[in-house]
């Protein structure tokens, strides 16, 4: 067999299991999985003996700040970081200026991303107060999903319960997800004001301004709305076992809901905040160490659908606005490059998660939920040749200065990691060679979901 790229001697992770095989790639697609023979010819051969050949990671929750906020990240730097982390497809959320809550802004953002991205990408549209007609047009233009907030956000207006239930009813007969940031706004405002009145404005005080009950209540309410309206809902960046269990219960009762979590909630906890300072501030906040352990139980119980980064970067100067009052710090941490490598290290190498479950949580499940499968999300004949090659034996230390993102900070600096991405293949072309991003700017493609007709 002749092909453009042959990946040899890998431990290929498929939906049927892991096998020792070679992967043949031609014209951006996987054309054969098996053992190569003497007569097989390839323009390029990559020998990955002993390494995992995984479906390219899909990160369905990133913020690349483009357009409007590109002093801290843009689609080139953000997708370069993604490629260096084995991520071959990102779904970018709508916290940008102008807000993509209308067709014009959405299409303009798409054009900007097409000129810069080095991995494939999809775009979320914003669900705002009066854009119901625009949402339909954005769906026709390829919007992956929509996003709304229950708490204040400087980029996107929050919706009240009446507006959310109206919008859920509108979306109920459409094959599209509404992703929701679930924290109770009244509870957050009350306790944040309490912390300030008490003079508790240090990093370690931040979680008490956004207590656990604010997330648990909001998840309960939104999953109830999903069940009653029939809308497909995703609970963004969940941090608590109690909230995950609410999602699981609603699913058992017929609600079409999914739930994600992030590495910061699986590797970090609130006792680390004095050391992390402003660089550990995110919403929802870091939780107690015992809650981190319970969240891992949810992973092993199969209750969490996927891992995402919620990559949200700011300049150092912006983060340092909260040096004297932590509640002034813009909330967000960076990890698109580190997300899946950290999850492999902590989940597979330390805790014994199977490599097949790892692939589901970092690629397959999100691809299926967001209607990218079978084009994306698995290694199979006919699928896009999006592949992450990971060496499980390599031990390395996170060095913020070497990250490919624009702002060189993370809450993981100095952390030892077991398992490293050595190659990233996007549509059959090497995008990351283990040290540098070598993909051409603008080589990433816009990927629209293939929706089911109801």
N, C-alpha and C positions, 0 to 999 in steps of 0.2 A: 504494500500500500504506500502510495506517495502522499505526503502531507507537508504543510508548512512548518509545523512545530510538533515535536515528539517529546513528551515528558516521560522519562524512563525510570523504572525501578522504584516507583513510589508506593506508599501505603495509601491506596486510593479509597477515600471515604465516600461511599454511595448510600442511597436510601436502603439498599438491600444488605449493607454491611461493608466491612473494610476488607480489601483484597490487595494482594501484591500484583500490580499490573502496570501497564504503560497506557498513556492517554494520547491519542492521535487527534490533531487539530488541523482543520483546513477551513479557510475563509471565515474565520471567527467562530466556528462551531466545533463541538466535539463530534468526531465522526466514527471513532472506534475506541473501545476500552478492552485491552487484552495484552498479550505478550507479542512484542515485535520480533520479526525474524530477519534473516540476513538479506532478504530481498526488499524489505521495507526501506523506503528512502524519505528523508526529511530535510528540509532546508536548514532547520536548526534543531539540535537535540539538547535537552537539559536533563542531566542525570541527577536524580534526587534521592539516591539510595538512603533508606532509613528514615526518610522524612514523610510527613503526612501531606497528601494531595487532597485539599479540601475545597468544597464549593466556595467561590469567592464570597467573603463576608458581605452581608447587607446591613447597613446601619440606617434604620428607618427614622432616626430622630437626631438630626444635626442642625446647627445654626451657623451659617457661613457669612452672615451680615452683609450680603451683597444682593442688591445695591443699598447705598445710603450710609453704611456704617463700616466702610472698608478700611478704616484706619487700624482695625484690629484683626480682620480676616477677610478674605474674598474667596471666590470659587476656585481660583487656581491654588492658593495656599491651602485652603481647606481640603480640596480633593487630593492634593499632593500628600498631605498628612494621612488621608484615608488610604491612599495607595500604599504608603509605607507600612500601614497596619494591616494589610491584606484585605482591605475593604474595596470591593469592585463596583458596588452600587450604593449610593446614598439617597435618602429621601430628605429633602431640605425643608425646614419649617418656615412659616411665613412672617417671622419677626424682622421685617426689613422695611426700608423707606424708599419709595412709597409702599404702603401696605398693599400686598397682593390680594385684595378683597374684591377686585374687579378684573374683567378680561384684559383690559389694556395694560394694567400694571403686571398682571400675571405673564402675559406674552413678552413684555419688555424684559422681565426677569429671566424668562426662559432664554431669550436671545443672549443676554449677558452671560448666563451660565454656559451656553453652548460654545461661546468664544473662549472660555477659560478652563472648563472642567477637564480633568485627566482620567476620571472614572465615569461610569454611567450614573445618571441621576434622574430623580423624579422630584416634583415640587408639590408641596402642600399649598392649598389656598387658605386664606383667612376666612373664618366665619364671623362676620361682624353684624352690627345691629340691623341693617336694612339692605343686605346684599343677596337676598334669596334668588333673584333673577340672574345676578352675576354668577352665582355658584353653578347654575346649570350650564352657563356658557364656559366657565372654567373647566367643568367636567368634560365638555365636548372638546376642549383644547388640551386635555390630557392630565388634569390635576390628579395627583395620586390619592389625595384625601383632603380633609379640612381640619382646622385646629381652632379651638376656643379655650378661653381661660375663665375660671371662676374667681380669680383674684386679680388685683391690679397688676397690669403690665404696662411699661412705658411705650411699647410698640403696638399693642393690639388691645382695643377696648374689651373689657370683660362683659359677658352677657348675664342678665338675670335669669331666674328660673323660667319665667314665662317665655322669654325669647328663646331659651334653649329648648324647651319642650316644643315650641312652634317649629323651630328649625329641625329638630329630630323627626317630627311628623312629616315635614317636607322631604327629608332624606330617606324616610323609611322604605320607600319602594324603589330606591336607587342603590345600586351595588357600590357604595362608597362609605368609607369610615369617617366618623367624626372623632378626632382625638381630643381628649380633654385633660387640661391641667387641673387636678382635683385637690383643692384646699378651700375650706370654708372662709370666705372673705371677712365676715363679721368676727369670727374667732381670731383670725390672723390680726386684724386691725386692733381688736381689744387687747390681746396679749402683747403685741408689739408696743402699743402705747403704755401698757403696764411696765414693761421692761425699761422703757425710757424714763418713766416717772420714778422708778426705783433706782435709776442710775446704773442699771445693768446693761451696758452697751459694749461689752467685750465679745470677742468671737465665740467664746464658750457659752454666752448667753443667747446666741442667735436661735438655737432650736426651741427655747422656751417662748420665744415670740411667735413661733409657728408650731404649736404643740401637736402631738400625734392625733388627737381627737379631730383636729381640723381636716386631716386627710381621710380618716376613717369615715367621718360623717359625709364628706363630699363624695367619696367613692360609693357609699351606700345610696345616696340620693341620685347620682348620675346613672348607676346601674339599674335602679328602679325606673327611672325615666326611659332608659333603653328598653327595658322589658315591656313597659306599657306602650311605647310608641312603635317598637319594632325596628328602631334605628340600629345600625351597626356602630359600635362604640369601642374605642381603645382607651384604656386608662393609662395615661402617660406616667413614666418614671415613678413607679410605685415603690414605697420604702418599707412597708409594714406587712407582716404576716396576716394581721387582722383584716387589712384592706384586701389582700390577695384572696383570702378566704371568702370575703363578701362577693368578689367577682366569681369565684368558683361556684358558690351557692346560686348566684343568679343564672349562671350558665346552665346549671343542672335544672333550673326552672324555665329554660327556654330563651333567656336573653342572649343576644348575639354580641357578646363582649369579649375582649381580649385584654391582656395586661402585660406590661413590659417593666423591666427594671434596668439599672445601670451599674457600672463597676464601682462608682463612688459609694453606693449603698451596700455593696458586697465586700468591699475591702477597707473602707474607712468607717470611723465612728466618731461620735461627738467628743470623746475624750481627747482626740487628736487636734481639736480646734485651737487650743492655745498655741500649738506649734505651727499649724497650717495658717492661722490668721485669716486674712481676707481671701486667700486662695483656696480655702475650704468652704466658702459660703456658696450655697446653692439652694434652690427651691424645688421640692421640699428639702428641708435641711438634713444634715447627717443625724443618724439616730443612735440610740444606745447600743452598746456592744452586744447585749443579749438579743436585740432586735435584728442585728446583722446575722447572727446565727440562725434565727428563726426564718429569715428570708432565704438562707441557703436551704433550709428544709423545704421551702416552697419550690425551689429549683429541682430538688431531687424527687419531690412528689409530683412533678409534671404540671404544676399549677401556673407557672409563669411561661408566657408564650415566646418571648425572645429577650435578648440583651441588646441594648443600644447605648450610645455614648451620651446623648443629650449635650453634645459638644457645644459649648457656649463661651466664647472667649471675649475678653475685654483687654484694653491696654492696662499696663501696670498702674498708670496714673488713675484710670477709672476705678480699678479695684481698690486703690489706696484711699479713695474718698471716704471709706468707712474706717479709717485708722482710729479715729476718736469715737465714732458712733457706728458700730458694725451694721446697723440697720440702714445706713446710707450706701453700703457696698452693693454694686450691681451683682445679682445672684447668677452664678454659672461657673462651671469648671470645664476644663478641656480634657479630652481623652479619645478623640476619633482615631488617632494613631495607636493608642495604647489599649483601647477597650477590649478587643477580642484576645489580644496577647495576655493581658492581665487575667481575663476570665479563664483562659486555657491554663495559665500557671496556677491560679488559685483553685479552679474547679476540677480540671483533669488531673494535673500533676499532684496537687496537694490533697484533694478530697475524693478523687477516684471517680469523677464523672466520666461516663463512657464517651469515646470520641464521636460516636454516632449522635448521642444527645447533644454534644457540643456543636456539631454541624447543624442540627435542627435549630438550636437556640441562637446561632449566629448567622443563619442564612435561610434554611428551608422554610421555617415557620413564618417568618416575615414575608418571604416571597409569596407564599400561598395567601396570606391574609390581605396583602396589598395587590393581589392579582398580577403578579409578575411571573408566577410559576405557570408552565414549566420552562419558560424561556430562561429564567433565573432561578437560583436557589438550590441546585443540585448538580452533581456530575453524572451526566447521562448522554447517550447519543442523541444528537439533535439540539441539545441545550447550548446556550451561549458559552463560549470557552472562557468563563470567568473562574479563575483558580487562585487559591491562596496556598502557597507551599510553606509548611511550618516545620522547623527542625525542633523536635521535642527535647533534644539533648543539649541545646545551647542555653547557657545561663548568662544573663546579662543584667546590667543595672540601668535603670531609667536615668538619663541625663537630659534635663530640660533643654540644654543648649543645642542638642542634636535633633530636636523635634522639627518636623517639616512645616508645622503650623506657623503663622506669622508671629504671634506672641509666644516667646519661649518660656512659658511657665505652665506648671501642672501641679496638682496635689500629690503626685507620685514620684517626685524627684528623689533619687537615691534608693528607690525600691528595687529589690532583686526579683527578677522574672525568670521563670523556667519555661523555655519555649520561645522561639523567635521566627518571625516571618523572614524568609530568605528570598522569595520571589513572589511577585504579584502579576498575574496575567489577566488582562482585560480584553475581552473580545479577541482572544488568540494572540495578543501582542503583549510583550513584556513591558509593564508599566513601572515596576520597581525591581531593581537588581540585587537588593539586599543591603545596599548602601545609599544609592541615589534614586530619585524618581527620574526615569528616562523617557516617560511618555511625553508626546508633544502636547503643548497647551492647546486646548480645544478638541482633543481627540475623544473625550468622553461624549456619550450620546444621551439625549433626552429620551427617557423610557416612559411611555404612557401605559397605564394599566389596561388589561383586557377584561372588561367588565362583563359579567353575566347578565343576560337580558331576563328580567323578571316577567 
